[in-house]
């Protein structure tokens, strides 16, 4: 997986730039894995999938970073 843009996306609901990504679990198929995604500190929505990368791809990338 190659990341090209590290800018944090604005919230799709309120439009504020208060989004953060939360990775609860790296194990696909678990209830915790479904909580992975983008959350908004301003309006509280989430988890949302933003961008073109799937949560499975993001989890694999996170494991690569952890193992470096």
C-alpha positions as CSV (number, residue, x, y, z in Angstrom):
1,X,0.0,0.0,0.0
2,X,1.4,3.4,-0.9
3,X,0.1,6.5,0.7
4,X,0.3,9.7,-1.3
5,X,-1.7,12.2,0.7
6,X,-1.3,12.6,4.4
7,X,-3.8,15.4,4.8
8,X,-6.6,14.8,7.2
9,X,-9.9,14.9,5.4
10,X,-12.7,17.2,6.6
11,X,-15.8,15.7,8.2
12,X,-18.4,14.6,5.6
13,X,-21.2,15.6,8.0
14,X,-20.1,18.9,9.7
15,X,-17.3,19.9,7.4
16,X,-14.8,20.7,10.2
17,X,-11.3,19.5,10.1
18,X,-11.5,17.5,13.3
19,X,-11.3,13.9,11.9
20,X,-9.0,11.3,13.4
21,X,-8.5,7.7,12.4
22,X,-8.9,5.0,15.1
23,X,-7.6,1.4,14.5
24,X,-9.3,-0.7,17.2
25,X,-8.2,-4.1,15.8
26,X,-6.1,-5.4,13.0
27,X,-8.0,-8.7,12.8
28,X,-10.5,-8.7,9.9
29,X,-13.9,-10.2,10.6
30,X,-14.0,-9.3,14.3
31,X,-16.5,-7.0,15.9
32,X,-13.7,-4.7,17.0
33,X,-12.4,-4.5,13.4
34,X,-15.7,-3.0,12.3
35,X,-15.1,-0.1,14.7
36,X,-12.0,0.9,12.7
37,X,-12.4,4.1,10.8
38,X,-12.5,7.9,10.8
39,X,-14.3,9.7,13.7
40,X,-15.0,13.4,14.1
41,X,-14.1,15.1,17.4
42,X,-16.5,17.9,16.6
43,X,-19.8,16.1,15.8
44,X,-19.0,12.6,17.0
45,X,-19.8,10.7,13.8
46,X,-17.9,7.5,13.0
47,X,-16.7,5.1,12.1
48,X,-16.6,6.3,8.5
49,X,-14.4,5.1,5.6
50,X,-12.8,8.0,3.8
51,X,-10.6,7.8,0.8
52,X,-10.0,4.8,-1.5
53,X,-8.1,2.5,1.0
54,X,-10.2,-0.2,2.7
55,X,-9.9,-0.8,6.4
56,X,-8.2,-4.1,5.7
57,X,-5.5,-2.3,3.6
58,X,-5.1,0.3,6.4
59,X,-4.7,-2.5,9.0
60,X,-2.0,-4.2,6.9
61,X,-0.2,-0.9,6.5
62,X,-0.5,-0.2,10.3
63,X,1.1,-3.6,11.0
64,X,4.0,-2.8,8.6
65,X,4.6,0.5,10.5
66,X,4.5,-1.3,13.8
67,X,7.0,-3.9,12.8
68,X,9.6,-1.3,11.5
